Amino acid sequence: MTHFRFEDLEIWRLACELAVECHKVAARLEEAKLYRYAEQLRAAGLSVSNNIAEGSGSLHSNEFRQFLNIARRSDFECASMVHVFRRLDILTEEETNQLLDRCDEVSRKIVNYAKSLKSA
């Protein structure tokens, strides 16, 4: 079975979990006929894991760091949307806290991983 470098990365696995959570919230948004919000949340959630995966295919650490930076920015986008959805009473306070904790964990681990990469 084919194996990709990103599959071994904890940050990628955590980002995939975040994407799943974003998709679950997006399904609720669609039920409320908030289709554009759902689309945006799905895209941002997938962008985190996809940019980690794409960057892991780079031959140079500096390029990988750029993709990690994009992934982190998408993570922040998810966090911002979570705050807005709480204000719209789409998410409960508990759901909001859980999602924001997940976003924070992913962000911190991306930063720490990026720091661990050797400069090219």
C-alpha positions in Angstrom: 0.0 0.0 0.0 1.3 3.4 -0.9 2.4 5.6 2.0 2.9 9.4 2.0 5.1 11.4 4.3 2.2 13.5 5.6 0.5 10.4 7.0 3.2 10.2 9.7 2.7 13.8 10.8 0.7 14.3 13.9 -0.2 17.8 12.7 -1.8 16.3 9.6 -3.9 13.8 11.6 -5.1 16.6 14.0 -5.9 18.8 11.0 -8.0 16.0 9.5 -9.9 15.7 12.7 -10.5 19.5 12.6 -11.8 19.1 9.0 -14.2 16.4 10.1 -15.5 18.7 12.8 -15.9 21.5 10.4 -17.8 19.3 8.0 -20.2 18.3 10.8 -20.9 22.0 11.6 -21.2 22.7 7.9 -24.0 20.1 7.6 -25.9 22.0 10.3 -25.3 25.2 8.5 -26.9 23.7 5.3 -29.9 22.6 7.3 -30.3 26.3 8.3 -29.9 27.2 4.6 -26.6 29.0 5.3 -25.0 27.3 2.2 -22.3 29.9 1.7 -21.2 29.7 5.3 -21.1 25.9 5.0 -19.0 26.0 1.9 -16.6 28.5 3.4 -16.1 26.4 6.6 -15.6 23.2 4.7 -13.0 24.9 2.4 -11.1 26.4 5.4 -11.2 23.1 7.3 -9.9 21.1 4.4 -7.3 23.7 3.6 -5.5 23.1 6.9 -4.8 19.4 6.2 -4.4 19.8 2.5 -1.7 22.5 2.9 0.2 20.3 5.4 0.0 17.4 3.0 1.0 19.5 0.0 3.9 21.1 1.8 5.2 17.8 3.0 5.9 16.9 -0.6 8.3 19.8 -1.0 12.0 19.1 -1.4 12.9 22.2 0.6 12.2 23.0 4.2 11.6 26.7 3.5 8.9 25.8 1.0 7.3 23.4 3.4 7.2 26.2 6.0 5.3 28.4 3.6 2.6 25.7 3.3 2.5 25.3 7.0 2.0 29.0 7.3 -1.0 28.8 4.9 -2.4 25.9 6.9 -2.1 27.9 10.1 -3.9 30.9 8.5 -6.7 28.6 7.4 -6.9 27.3 10.9 -7.3 30.9 12.1 -10.1 31.3 9.5 -11.9 28.3 11.0 -11.5 29.8 14.5 -13.0 33.2 13.3 -16.0 31.5 11.8 -16.6 29.5 15.0 -16.8 32.8 16.9 -19.3 34.2 14.4 -21.4 31.0 14.5 -21.5 31.3 18.3 -22.7 34.8 18.1 -25.4 33.7 15.6 -26.4 31.0 18.1 -25.6 28.3 15.6 -23.1 26.7 18.0 -23.4 26.3 21.8 -20.8 27.6 24.1 -19.5 24.1 24.7 -19.2 23.4 21.0 -17.5 26.7 20.5 -15.0 26.0 23.2 -14.3 22.5 21.9 -13.7 23.7 18.3 -11.6 26.7 19.4 -9.5 24.3 21.6 -8.9 22.1 18.6 -8.0 25.1 16.4 -5.6 26.3 19.1 -4.0 22.8 19.4 -3.5 22.5 15.6 -2.1 26.0 15.4 0.4 25.5 18.2 1.6 22.2 16.8 2.0 23.6 13.3 4.2 26.4 14.7 6.3 23.9 16.7 6.7 21.6 13.7 7.7 24.5 11.5 10.4 25.5 14.0 11.7 22.0 14.0 12.4 22.0 10.3 16.0 22.5 9.2 16.7 25.7 7.2 17.5 25.0 3.6 
